[in-house]
């Protein structure tokens, strides 16, 4: 799953640790989500959307290969 | 300066690290003390109280189990996944090692006590290594 976390975080001039503080998670978790190593759970995704004040569907989008899977 | 700000730990990281330290400290102190008592044969640990002092090692071991469970409960969802993967690898290694020890014993090869101790220590080290290997990749 692709996401716009890094872009939105950079726009607000937040560090990964700043975002992690706002989400109540570790900095490693923010890094893992930003780099696509880890897809957050639905509750965490909603929390991320609330922190950025954006709809969840504007933050996350499926990979092209995810769409083509049966 | 900007780089160090970027790499700083989050507040939840600091809270978890402190709690982890507090949870593990009594177990580590207990294990060190028991090792010293056993090594130097203090308080009858080399004589009539040998069984008591040997079984007393279970107390810090149980404390470690408690610390691991508490650490898992405190972890966020990504850390929990990493920890469970590392635990699964460590457990797999332990099961395979004990199975190998059983096969070696059936063939009359090796000392049972030594082989079990080696299996135990190696599986714990692999569990820790798996956890450490997982974490730096997200720095």
Backbone of each chain as ProteinMPNN parsed JSONL, in Angstrom:
{"seq_chain_A": "XXXXXXXXXXXXXXXXXXXXXXXXXXXXXXXXXXXXXXXXXXXXXXXXXXXXXXXXXXXXXXXXXXXXXX", "coords_chain_A": {"N_chain_A": [[0.845, -1.207, 0.0], [0.534, 2.195, -0.862], [1.476, 5.401, 0.511], [1.019, 8.823, 1.701], [2.444, 9.832, 3.763], [5.101, 10.758, 4.305], [5.329, 12.981, 2.64], [3.222, 14.676, 3.595], [4.068, 15.02, 6.178], [6.496, 16.327, 5.802], [5.562, 18.713, 4.731], [4.492, 19.879, 6.97], [6.708, 20.263, 8.44], [7.484, 18.399, 10.346], [9.347, 16.11, 12.318], [10.097, 12.557, 12.121], [9.906, 11.6, 14.697], [8.326, 13.578, 15.881], [5.872, 13.125, 14.621], [5.472, 10.523, 15.484], [5.166, 10.968, 18.219], [2.731, 12.316, 18.195], [1.082, 10.305, 17.326], [1.418, 8.377, 19.199], [3.127, 6.222, 18.924], [6.144, 4.275, 18.16], [9.18, 5.733, 16.749], [10.323, 4.095, 14.881], [8.129, 2.75, 13.923], [6.742, 4.716, 12.507], [8.643, 5.203, 10.514], [8.66, 2.684, 9.295], [6.079, 2.581, 8.245], [6.088, 4.776, 6.49], [7.994, 3.984, 4.605], [6.773, 1.876, 3.461], [7.161, -0.639, 4.459], [5.506, -1.601, 6.343], [2.058, -1.957, 6.745], [-0.323, 0.023, 8.304], [-2.676, -0.776, 10.974], [-6.296, -0.568, 10.82], [-7.391, 1.11, 12.937], [-5.058, 2.626, 13.561], [-4.527, 3.811, 11.109], [-6.756, 5.476, 10.853], [-6.216, 7.169, 12.955], [-3.892, 8.397, 12.038], [-4.965, 9.745, 9.855], [-6.605, 11.529, 11.23], [-4.707, 13.044, 12.611], [-3.41, 14.376, 10.51], [-5.559, 15.639, 9.453], [-6.874, 14.845, 7.156], [-8.856, 13.024, 4.759], [-8.999, 9.457, 5.044], [-8.749, 8.011, 2.668], [-7.351, 9.709, 1.069], [-4.844, 9.559, 2.031], [-3.873, 6.945, 1.942], [-3.276, 4.553, -0.618], [-3.977, 1.766, -2.742], [-1.389, -0.5, -3.934], [-0.422, -0.927, -7.397], [-0.091, -3.616, -8.114], [-1.553, -4.835, -6.131], [-4.153, -4.381, -6.848], [-4.435, -6.029, -9.052], [-4.409, -8.545, -8.025], [-6.084, -11.719, -7.594]], "CA_chain_A": [[0.0, 0.0, 0.0], [1.3, 3.451, -0.914], [0.903, 6.434, 1.387], [1.581, 10.177, 1.538], [2.861, 10.274, 5.102], [6.358, 11.527, 4.274], [5.015, 14.263, 1.983], [2.418, 15.511, 4.501], [4.908, 15.327, 7.35], [7.468, 17.337, 5.367], [4.833, 19.983, 4.58], [4.293, 20.455, 8.309], [8.053, 20.34, 9.029], [7.556, 17.516, 11.512], [10.271, 14.977, 12.216], [9.4, 11.267, 12.344], [9.626, 11.504, 16.131], [7.176, 14.459, 16.153], [4.659, 12.414, 14.192], [5.321, 9.366, 16.389], [4.613, 11.503, 19.47], [1.312, 12.625, 17.988], [0.341, 9.05, 17.124], [1.641, 7.496, 20.358], [3.847, 5.008, 18.505], [7.593, 4.47, 18.109], [9.665, 6.354, 15.511], [10.539, 2.993, 13.936], [6.835, 2.42, 13.312], [6.491, 5.759, 11.506], [9.572, 4.929, 9.41], [8.216, 1.459, 8.607], [4.865, 2.904, 7.465], [6.484, 5.69, 5.405], [8.749, 3.272, 3.566], [5.937, 0.801, 2.924], [7.495, -1.945, 5.049], [4.425, -2.03, 7.222], [0.759, -1.305, 6.551], [-0.916, 0.174, 9.642], [-4.016, -1.312, 11.213], [-7.344, 0.427, 10.538], [-7.43, 2.164, 13.973], [-3.899, 3.525, 13.445], [-4.717, 4.581, 9.868], [-7.721, 6.543, 11.169], [-5.515, 8.113, 13.831], [-2.999, 9.156, 11.155], [-5.829, 10.65, 9.09], [-7.059, 12.58, 12.14], [-3.552, 13.911, 12.909], [-3.157, 15.227, 9.343], [-6.799, 16.311, 9.062], [-7.17, 14.474, 5.763], [-9.612, 11.759, 4.686], [-8.111, 8.283, 5.023], [-8.52, 7.571, 1.277], [-6.349, 10.601, 0.451], [-3.535, 9.229, 2.612], [-3.436, 5.596, 1.537], [-3.834, 4.034, -1.879], [-3.419, 0.422, -2.969], [-0.38, -0.661, -4.984], [-1.022, -1.428, -8.645], [-0.122, -5.09, -8.125], [-2.593, -5.279, -5.194], [-5.416, -4.354, -7.589], [-4.521, -7.113, -10.026], [-4.476, -9.861, -7.364], [-7.448, -12.26, -7.621]], "C_chain_A": [[0.878, 1.254, 0.0], [0.662, 4.458, 0.043], [1.637, 7.766, 1.202], [2.118, 10.72, 2.859], [4.082, 11.19, 5.063], [6.101, 12.929, 3.715], [4.256, 15.197, 2.944], [3.216, 15.927, 5.737], [5.911, 16.426, 6.997], [6.798, 18.701, 5.221], [4.642, 20.689, 5.915], [5.617, 20.633, 9.068], [8.145, 19.539, 10.334], [8.649, 16.479, 11.262], [9.458, 13.688, 12.394], [9.021, 11.132, 13.812], [8.441, 12.389, 16.52], [5.872, 13.745, 15.801], [4.401, 11.222, 15.116], [4.731, 9.81, 17.731], [3.111, 11.754, 19.337], [0.461, 11.363, 17.851], [0.455, 8.098, 18.322], [2.303, 6.182, 19.982], [5.35, 5.299, 18.498], [7.983, 5.129, 16.779], [9.894, 5.289, 14.442], [9.24, 2.637, 13.206], [6.493, 3.437, 12.221], [7.366, 5.511, 10.271], [9.074, 3.737, 8.592], [6.975, 1.733, 7.748], [5.252, 3.768, 6.255], [7.164, 4.953, 4.257], [7.982, 2.084, 2.982], [6.289, -0.581, 3.443], [6.337, -2.5, 5.863], [3.157, -1.241, 6.893], [0.064, -1.193, 7.898], [-2.289, -0.481, 9.744], [-5.036, -0.204, 10.921], [-7.426, 1.5, 11.633], [-6.263, 3.148, 13.86], [-4.015, 4.387, 12.186], [-5.695, 5.74, 10.109], [-7.074, 7.617, 12.048], [-4.59, 9.018, 12.997], [-3.815, 10.19, 10.366], [-6.283, 11.822, 9.959], [-5.922, 13.567, 12.44], [-3.287, 14.872, 11.746], [-4.408, 15.998, 8.896], [-7.174, 16.056, 7.612], [-8.04, 13.217, 5.767], [-8.655, 10.579, 4.491], [-7.782, 7.858, 3.581], [-7.544, 8.493, 0.528], [-4.935, 10.283, 0.943], [-2.987, 7.912, 2.083], [-4.078, 5.211, 0.213], [-3.202, 2.668, -2.14], [-2.346, 0.437, -4.056], [-1.073, -1.179, -6.235], [-1.142, -2.943, -8.641], [-1.151, -5.639, -7.147], [-3.933, -5.364, -5.916], [-5.581, -5.578, -8.487], [-4.599, -8.5, -9.398], [-5.904, -10.388, -7.375], [-8.11, -12.231, -6.254]], "O_chain_A": [[1.838, 1.355, 0.764], [-0.529, 4.381, 0.345], [2.723, 7.822, 0.626], [2.229, 11.933, 3.04], [4.106, 12.248, 5.692], [6.592, 13.925, 4.246], [4.611, 16.367, 3.086], [3.057, 17.028, 6.264], [6.148, 17.339, 7.787], [7.394, 19.726, 5.55], [4.63, 21.917, 5.994], [5.627, 21.102, 10.206], [8.798, 19.955, 11.291], [8.846, 16.029, 10.133], [8.285, 13.727, 12.767], [7.952, 10.617, 14.141], [7.641, 12.015, 17.377], [4.907, 13.757, 16.566], [3.259, 10.945, 15.483], [3.898, 9.112, 18.309], [2.33, 11.448, 20.237], [-0.718, 11.349, 18.207], [-0.309, 7.14, 18.442], [2.081, 5.156, 20.625], [5.779, 6.415, 18.79], [7.224, 5.091, 15.81], [9.689, 5.535, 13.254], [9.252, 2.273, 12.031], [6.015, 3.07, 11.147], [6.897, 5.597, 9.136], [9.067, 3.772, 7.362], [6.839, 1.183, 6.655], [4.8, 3.52, 5.137], [6.938, 5.26, 3.086], [8.489, 1.376, 2.112], [5.786, -1.585, 2.937], [6.208, -3.71, 6.047], [3.185, -0.016, 6.779], [-0.125, -2.203, 8.575], [-2.967, -0.707, 8.742], [-4.667, 0.963, 10.793], [-7.521, 2.685, 11.311], [-6.443, 4.352, 14.037], [-3.642, 5.56, 12.199], [-5.479, 6.85, 9.623], [-7.347, 8.808, 11.903], [-4.515, 10.227, 13.215], [-3.415, 11.346, 10.228], [-6.342, 12.962, 9.497], [-6.146, 14.775, 12.515], [-2.977, 16.043, 11.965], [-4.322, 16.899, 8.063], [-7.716, 16.925, 6.929], [-7.958, 12.423, 6.704], [-7.62, 10.714, 3.839], [-6.672, 7.402, 3.305], [-6.987, 8.118, -0.504], [-3.951, 10.697, 0.331], [-1.793, 7.783, 1.812], [-5.248, 5.498, -0.044], [-2.04, 2.437, -1.803], [-2.377, 1.261, -4.97], [-2.146, -1.781, -6.171], [-2.142, -3.5, -9.095], [-1.589, -6.78, -7.295], [-4.741, -6.258, -5.663], [-6.683, -6.097, -8.668], [-4.818, -9.497, -10.085], [-6.846, -9.617, -7.191], [-9.259, -12.653, -6.116]]}, "seq_chain_B": "XXXXXXXXXXXXXXXXXXXXXXXXXXXXXXXXXXXXXXXXXXXXXXXXXXXXXXXXXXXXXXXXXXXXXXXXXXXXXXXXXXXXXXXXXXXXXXXXXXXXXXXXXXXXXXXXXXXXXXXXXXXXXXXXXXXXXXXXXXX", "coords_chain_B": {"N_chain_B": [[22.337, 18.951, 13.533], [19.683, 19.051, 12.691], [19.514, 16.456, 11.791], [19.94, 14.955, 14.129], [17.67, 15.661, 15.474], [15.782, 14.513, 13.848], [16.375, 11.85, 14.234], [15.778, 11.389, 16.884], [14.323, 9.659, 19.689], [10.851, 8.799, 20.046], [8.367, 10.015, 22.417], [6.905, 7.849, 23.384], [8.685, 5.808, 22.867], [10.724, 6.358, 24.702], [9.385, 6.067, 27.144], [8.682, 3.355, 26.98], [11.232, 2.189, 26.856], [12.296, 2.828, 29.364], [10.491, 1.446, 31.036], [10.969, -1.134, 30.187], [13.611, -1.495, 31.058], [13.271, -1.298, 33.852], [11.658, -3.522, 34.238], [13.324, -5.678, 33.507], [15.589, -5.461, 35.089], [15.462, -6.531, 37.9], [15.41, -9.306, 37.37], [17.827, -9.772, 36.024], [19.694, -8.987, 37.987], [19.043, -10.881, 39.943], [19.706, -13.285, 38.596], [22.471, -12.939, 38.255], [23.336, -12.795, 40.938], [22.565, -15.357, 41.874], [24.155, -16.918, 40.214], [26.704, -16.213, 41.134], [26.548, -17.118, 43.809], [26.239, -19.847, 43.37], [28.58, -20.388, 41.914], [30.659, -19.815, 43.745], [29.983, -21.477, 45.778], [28.477, -20.623, 48.004], [26.479, -20.226, 51.021], [25.712, -22.892, 51.403], [25.297, -23.865, 48.856], [26.807, -25.675, 47.509], [26.492, -27.953, 48.831], [24.29, -29.508, 51.018], [22.13, -27.854, 50.403], [21.95, -27.694, 47.711], [19.994, -28.453, 45.78], [17.908, -26.705, 46.42], [19.065, -24.165, 45.842], [19.535, -24.503, 43.14], [16.932, -24.783, 42.091], [15.991, -22.314, 42.729], [16.734, -20.666, 40.693], [14.617, -20.621, 39.021], [12.978, -18.548, 39.797], [14.037, -15.904, 38.91], [13.88, -16.606, 36.229], [11.159, -16.893, 35.753], [10.489, -14.278, 36.213], [11.655, -13.093, 34.001], [9.992, -14.088, 31.988], [7.65, -12.763, 32.685], [8.52, -10.133, 32.229], [8.914, -10.179, 29.453], [6.312, -10.633, 28.512], [5.025, -8.322, 29.462], [6.462, -6.424, 28.042], [5.683, -7.029, 25.443], [2.981, -6.36, 25.608], [3.128, -3.647, 26.006], [4.215, -2.724, 23.664], [3.907, -1.043, 20.466], [1.827, -1.613, 17.518], [3.474, -2.307, 15.279], [5.971, -2.835, 16.452], [5.206, -4.946, 18.033], [4.657, -6.91, 16.141], [7.239, -7.297, 15.113], [8.531, -8.27, 17.402], [7.091, -10.621, 17.87], [7.736, -12.083, 15.585], [10.482, -12.435, 15.989], [10.422, -13.911, 18.372], [9.151, -16.195, 17.427], [11.075, -17.19, 15.672], [13.184, -17.723, 17.492], [11.896, -19.635, 19.105], [11.429, -21.651, 17.241], [14.054, -22.403, 16.65], [14.794, -23.387, 19.164], [13.056, -25.595, 19.459], [13.901, -27.224, 17.309], [16.551, -27.614, 18.107], [16.283, -28.996, 20.553], [15.046, -31.267, 19.605], [17.114, -32.27, 18.021], [18.974, -32.753, 20.05], [17.659, -34.828, 21.362], [17.773, -36.809, 19.353], [20.545, -37.142, 19.188], [21.05, -38.099, 21.746], [19.684, -40.487, 21.659], [21.343, -41.83, 19.986], [23.445, -42.069, 21.615], [25.316, -40.028, 21.828], [27.211, -37.293, 23.046], [26.806, -34.997, 25.918], [23.96, -34.791, 27.861], [23.127, -32.666, 29.588], [24.863, -30.529, 28.921], [24.261, -30.218, 26.192], [21.567, -29.459, 26.253], [21.749, -27.056, 27.668], [23.305, -25.554, 25.856], [21.543, -25.474, 23.666], [19.47, -23.968, 24.782], [20.724, -21.497, 25.4], [21.654, -20.717, 22.853], [19.237, -20.477, 21.423], [18.038, -18.329, 22.757], [19.884, -16.301, 22.201], [19.596, -16.166, 19.432], [16.976, -15.316, 19.238], [17.226, -12.72, 20.36], [19.052, -11.658, 18.506], [17.533, -11.741, 16.163], [15.603, -9.856, 16.76], [17.168, -7.543, 17.051], [18.229, -7.387, 14.5], [16.013, -6.814, 13.015], [15.204, -4.298, 13.972], [17.341, -2.266, 13.369], [16.996, -2.008, 10.628], [14.955, -0.28, 10.242], [15.845, 2.209, 10.834]], "CA_chain_B": [[21.293, 19.265, 14.521], [18.421, 18.596, 12.128], [19.611, 14.999, 11.699], [19.744, 14.384, 15.458], [16.261, 15.886, 15.798], [15.048, 13.517, 13.076], [16.647, 10.518, 14.766], [15.475, 11.248, 18.308], [13.278, 8.701, 20.014], [9.576, 9.433, 20.399], [8.08, 9.918, 23.864], [6.484, 6.477, 23.713], [9.915, 4.99, 22.868], [11.442, 6.6, 25.962], [8.585, 5.439, 28.223], [8.812, 1.896, 26.843], [12.618, 1.791, 27.179], [12.436, 2.891, 30.832], [9.708, 0.353, 31.628], [11.694, -2.367, 29.845], [14.772, -1.555, 31.955], [12.763, -1.576, 35.204], [11.136, -4.902, 34.247], [14.387, -6.679, 33.362], [16.664, -5.303, 36.071], [15.451, -7.503, 39.009], [15.739, -10.655, 36.875], [19.263, -9.822, 35.719], [20.399, -8.964, 39.285], [18.795, -12.188, 40.556], [20.489, -14.315, 37.908], [23.892, -12.71, 38.564], [23.548, -13.189, 42.342], [22.468, -16.819, 41.974], [25.346, -17.479, 39.561], [27.835, -16.008, 42.046], [26.359, -18.023, 44.949], [26.497, -21.207, 42.886], [29.983, -20.479, 41.486], [31.549, -19.816, 44.909], [29.495, -22.45, 46.756], [28.063, -19.91, 49.218], [25.201, -20.568, 51.689], [25.402, -24.326, 51.261], [24.877, -24.171, 47.48], [27.594, -26.8, 46.991], [26.263, -29.106, 49.703], [22.943, -30.021, 51.256], [21.123, -26.931, 49.853], [22.216, -27.584, 46.262], [18.729, -28.525, 45.032], [17.176, -25.459, 46.68], [19.699, -23.064, 45.094], [19.325, -24.756, 41.698], [15.542, -24.479, 41.732], [15.754, -20.881, 42.935], [16.947, -20.012, 39.392], [13.323, -20.498, 38.344], [12.363, -17.269, 40.163], [14.349, -14.89, 37.897], [13.429, -17.048, 34.902], [9.74, -16.512, 35.67], [10.473, -12.815, 36.129], [11.959, -12.782, 32.598], [8.761, -14.362, 31.235], [6.769, -11.634, 33.01], [9.059, -8.941, 31.554], [8.676, -10.323, 28.011], [4.871, -10.444, 28.274], [4.724, -6.897, 29.681], [7.068, -5.693, 26.938], [4.809, -7.248, 24.282], [1.728, -5.619, 25.806], [3.413, -2.206, 25.908], [4.694, -2.386, 22.321], [2.878, -0.656, 19.495], [1.479, -2.748, 16.648], [4.597, -2.728, 14.435], [6.979, -3.452, 17.329], [4.657, -6.25, 18.473], [4.863, -7.853, 15.037], [8.68, -7.617, 15.064], [8.854, -9.102, 18.57], [6.508, -11.957, 17.694], [8.541, -12.777, 14.572], [11.743, -12.82, 16.63], [10.095, -14.996, 19.309], [8.848, -17.4, 16.641], [12.364, -17.717, 15.176], [13.863, -18.287, 18.668], [11.175, -20.842, 19.517], [11.702, -22.659, 16.209], [15.432, -22.878, 16.857], [14.799, -24.189, 20.392], [12.387, -26.881, 19.183], [14.787, -28.022, 16.458], [17.734, -27.988, 18.894], [15.905, -30.044, 21.513], [14.81, -32.466, 18.797], [18.445, -32.771, 17.661], [19.557, -33.305, 21.285], [17.001, -36.13, 21.555], [18.318, -37.76, 18.375], [21.93, -37.427, 19.587], [20.998, -38.94, 22.95], [19.267, -41.837, 21.229], [22.527, -42.462, 19.378], [24.468, -42.142, 22.663], [26.358, -39.016, 21.555], [27.164, -36.018, 23.777], [26.333, -34.906, 27.298], [22.599, -34.239, 27.808], [23.06, -31.382, 30.298], [25.562, -29.522, 28.105], [23.539, -29.994, 24.929], [20.342, -28.703, 26.56], [22.175, -25.691, 28.003], [23.717, -24.885, 24.604], [20.315, -25.223, 22.896], [18.748, -22.902, 25.475], [21.445, -20.225, 25.235], [21.684, -20.354, 21.422], [17.907, -20.019, 20.987], [17.817, -16.985, 23.316], [20.728, -15.371, 21.437], [19.003, -16.001, 18.1], [15.782, -14.485, 19.457], [17.688, -11.339, 20.523], [19.66, -11.23, 17.238], [16.438, -11.505, 15.204], [14.973, -8.589, 17.164], [18.107, -6.465, 16.746], [18.358, -7.323, 13.046], [14.769, -6.22, 12.52], [15.108, -2.886, 14.372], [18.182, -1.306, 12.652], [16.572, -1.811, 9.245], [13.951, 0.784, 10.201], [16.42, 3.451, 11.356]], "C_chain_B": [[19.944, 18.735, 14.047], [18.365, 17.073, 12.093], [19.339, 14.364, 13.076], [18.292, 14.553, 15.908], [15.401, 14.823, 15.111], [15.192, 12.125, 13.702], [16.304, 10.351, 16.242], [14.342, 10.237, 18.504], [11.982, 9.446, 20.329], [9.342, 9.262, 21.902], [7.692, 8.492, 24.247], [7.686, 5.528, 23.716], [10.63, 5.113, 24.21], [10.714, 5.928, 27.127], [8.751, 3.93, 28.196], [10.212, 1.422, 27.24], [12.83, 1.802, 28.703], [11.718, 1.72, 31.493], [10.402, -0.988, 31.387], [12.868, -2.568, 30.807], [14.334, -1.94, 33.374], [12.272, -3.024, 35.307], [12.256, -5.942, 34.272], [15.419, -6.638, 34.481], [16.623, -6.333, 37.219], [15.852, -8.913, 38.568], [17.239, -10.789, 36.628], [20.071, -9.849, 37.024], [20.264, -10.331, 39.967], [19.65, -13.282, 39.935], [21.98, -14.18, 38.212], [24.199, -13.166, 39.991], [23.543, -14.708, 42.505], [23.679, -17.504, 41.328], [26.557, -17.374, 40.482], [27.758, -16.969, 43.228], [26.71, -19.453, 44.55], [27.982, -21.408, 42.552], [30.924, -20.62, 42.683], [31.076, -20.764, 46.023], [29.061, -21.82, 48.075], [26.739, -20.452, 49.752], [24.769, -22.009, 51.431], [25.002, -24.728, 49.848], [25.688, -25.314, 46.862], [27.323, -28.075, 47.788], [24.805, -29.506, 49.786], [21.841, -29.145, 50.651], [21.227, -26.793, 48.334], [20.915, -27.556, 45.446], [17.942, -27.224, 45.18], [17.736, -24.316, 45.834], [19.543, -23.243, 43.589], [17.924, -24.346, 41.282], [15.214, -22.996, 41.893], [15.985, -20.079, 41.653], [15.632, -19.838, 38.629], [12.675, -19.14, 38.631], [12.726, -16.161, 39.165], [13.903, -15.282, 36.492], [11.956, -16.681, 34.702], [9.594, -14.998, 35.547], [10.756, -12.351, 34.693], [10.709, -12.991, 31.731], [7.776, -13.201, 31.432], [7.21, -10.376, 32.256], [8.777, -8.998, 30.046], [7.2, -10.065, 27.692], [4.5, -8.965, 28.419], [5.28, -6.047, 28.532], [6.214, -5.826, 25.666], [3.524, -6.43, 24.391], [1.932, -4.119, 25.638], [3.724, -1.777, 24.471], [3.555, -1.898, 21.436], [2.758, -1.783, 18.464], [2.645, -3.227, 15.783], [5.675, -3.422, 15.276], [6.516, -4.839, 17.774], [4.875, -7.308, 17.386], [6.33, -8.287, 14.96], [9.046, -8.571, 16.204], [8.305, -10.518, 18.41], [7.278, -12.761, 16.647], [9.84, -13.294, 15.188], [11.516, -13.983, 17.608], [9.835, -16.299, 18.563], [10.14, -18.037, 16.122], [13.113, -18.402, 16.324], [13.225, -19.597, 19.109], [11.431, -21.985, 18.531], [13.085, -23.269, 16.385], [15.492, -23.789, 18.088], [14.182, -25.572, 20.151], [13.298, -27.786, 18.357], [16.024, -28.502, 17.232], [17.412, -29.126, 19.858], [15.647, -31.366, 20.783], [16.151, -33.113, 18.42], [19.126, -33.416, 18.87], [18.977, -34.702, 21.557], [17.569, -37.195, 20.629], [19.753, -38.162, 18.733], [21.97, -38.347, 20.805], [20.603, -40.371, 22.607], [20.445, -42.596, 20.623], [23.687, -42.558, 20.374], [25.616, -41.167, 22.458], [26.13, -37.793, 22.442], [26.609, -36.124, 25.187], [24.995, -34.161, 27.304], [22.539, -32.827, 28.405], [23.681, -30.247, 29.469], [24.771, -29.179, 26.842], [22.271, -29.167, 25.156], [20.691, -27.257, 26.882], [22.557, -24.907, 26.752], [22.486, -24.525, 23.776], [19.581, -24.016, 23.455], [19.406, -21.544, 25.207], [21.421, -19.769, 23.769], [20.323, -19.827, 20.972], [17.599, -18.624, 21.533], [18.632, -15.955, 22.528], [20.142, -15.118, 20.048], [17.738, -15.141, 18.188], [16.196, -13.003, 19.553], [18.263, -10.804, 19.201], [18.582, -10.916, 16.206], [15.768, -10.169, 15.49], [15.871, -7.407, 16.79], [18.258, -6.275, 15.241], [17.157, -6.597, 12.445], [14.76, -4.714, 12.786], [16.018, -1.959, 13.56], [17.723, -1.043, 11.225], [15.528, -0.699, 9.128], [14.504, 2.078, 10.782], [16.788, 4.394, 10.222]], "O_chain_B": [[19.183, 18.104, 14.78], [17.318, 16.471, 12.33], [18.613, 13.376, 13.182], [17.749, 13.71, 16.623], [14.442, 14.303, 15.682], [14.252, 11.33, 13.699], [16.519, 9.276, 16.801], [13.527, 10.0, 17.612], [12.006, 10.576, 20.815], [10.019, 8.478, 22.568], [8.095, 7.989, 25.295], [7.71, 4.558, 24.474], [11.082, 4.121, 24.783], [11.337, 5.301, 27.984], [8.936, 3.294, 29.234], [10.363, 0.382, 27.881], [13.461, 0.902, 29.257], [12.258, 1.078, 32.394], [10.422, -1.858, 32.257], [13.09, -3.671, 31.306], [14.946, -2.795, 34.013], [12.448, -3.672, 36.339], [12.157, -6.956, 34.963], [16.05, -7.649, 34.79], [17.647, -6.957, 37.498], [16.544, -9.625, 39.295], [17.846, -11.799, 36.983], [21.013, -10.63, 37.159], [21.234, -10.87, 40.498], [20.243, -14.1, 40.638], [22.671, -15.18, 38.405], [25.201, -13.842, 40.228], [24.4, -15.274, 43.184], [24.166, -18.524, 41.816], [27.339, -18.316, 40.604], [28.763, -17.565, 43.615], [27.385, -20.173, 45.287], [28.565, -22.447, 42.86], [31.858, -21.422, 42.661], [31.698, -20.842, 47.082], [29.252, -22.407, 49.139], [25.97, -21.067, 49.012], [23.583, -22.289, 51.261], [24.435, -25.802, 49.646], [25.311, -25.858, 45.824], [27.851, -29.141, 47.47], [24.163, -29.802, 48.778], [20.735, -29.629, 50.409], [20.651, -25.875, 47.749], [20.759, -26.74, 44.538], [17.385, -26.704, 44.213], [16.983, -23.586, 45.189], [19.432, -22.266, 42.847], [17.731, -23.663, 40.276], [14.28, -22.486, 41.274], [15.502, -18.954, 41.526], [15.537, -19.022, 37.713], [11.912, -18.632, 37.81], [11.824, -15.529, 38.615], [13.59, -14.424, 35.667], [11.556, -16.222, 33.632], [8.697, -14.5, 34.867], [10.191, -11.363, 34.223], [10.407, -12.179, 30.857], [7.157, -12.723, 30.481], [6.381, -9.645, 31.714], [8.442, -7.982, 29.436], [6.876, -9.37, 26.728], [3.754, -8.423, 27.604], [4.653, -5.077, 28.105], [6.046, -4.866, 24.914], [3.039, -5.878, 23.403], [1.034, -3.405, 25.189], [3.523, -0.62, 24.104], [2.399, -2.278, 21.62], [3.485, -2.775, 18.524], [2.795, -4.431, 15.571], [6.221, -4.452, 14.88], [7.309, -5.775, 17.88], [5.229, -8.45, 17.678], [6.636, -9.464, 14.771], [9.769, -9.547, 16.005], [8.967, -11.493, 18.766], [7.455, -13.97, 16.794], [10.249, -14.43, 14.948], [12.314, -14.919, 17.666], [10.244, -17.372, 19.006], [10.287, -19.259, 16.128], [13.616, -19.514, 16.167], [13.923, -20.554, 19.445], [11.623, -23.134, 18.93], [13.266, -24.483, 16.284], [16.152, -24.828, 18.067], [14.723, -26.588, 20.587], [13.452, -28.969, 18.663], [16.487, -29.628, 17.051], [18.165, -30.093, 19.97], [15.986, -32.44, 21.28], [16.306, -34.332, 18.488], [19.762, -34.464, 18.759], [19.698, -35.628, 21.928], [17.817, -38.327, 21.042], [20.142, -39.323, 18.611], [22.802, -39.25, 20.893], [21.114, -41.331, 23.182], [20.542, -43.819, 20.726], [24.765, -43.054, 20.043], [26.748, -41.435, 22.86], [25.004, -37.315, 22.576], [26.043, -37.136, 25.6], [24.905, -33.035, 26.813], [21.973, -31.913, 27.806], [23.109, -29.165, 29.336], [24.632, -28.012, 26.474], [21.941, -28.288, 24.36], [20.014, -26.335, 26.427], [22.183, -23.744, 26.599], [22.387, -23.417, 23.249], [19.125, -23.151, 22.708], [18.74, -20.577, 24.839], [21.198, -18.593, 23.478], [20.251, -18.848, 20.229], [16.967, -17.82, 20.847], [18.137, -14.87, 22.222], [20.185, -13.994, 19.546], [17.472, -14.332, 17.299], [15.594, -12.142, 18.91], [18.006, -9.663, 18.817], [18.696, -9.943, 15.46], [15.408, -9.437, 14.568], [15.394, -6.395, 16.277], [18.398, -5.151, 14.759], [17.293, -5.852, 11.474], [14.354, -3.937, 11.923], [15.532, -0.933, 13.084], [18.016, 0.012, 10.662], [15.249, -0.229, 8.025], [13.738, 2.954, 11.181], [17.287, 5.492, 10.469]]}, "name": "protein", "num_of_chains": 2, "seq": "XXXXXXXXXXXXXXXXXXXXXXXXXXXXXXXXXXXXXXXXXXXXXXXXXXXXXXXXXXXXXXXXXXXXXXXXXXXXXXXXXXXXXXXXXXXXXXXXXXXXXXXXXXXXXXXXXXXXXXXXXXXXXXXXXXXXXXXXXXXXXXXXXXXXXXXXXXXXXXXXXXXXXXXXXXXXXXXXXXXXXXXXXXXXXXXXXXXXXXXXXXXXXXXXX"}
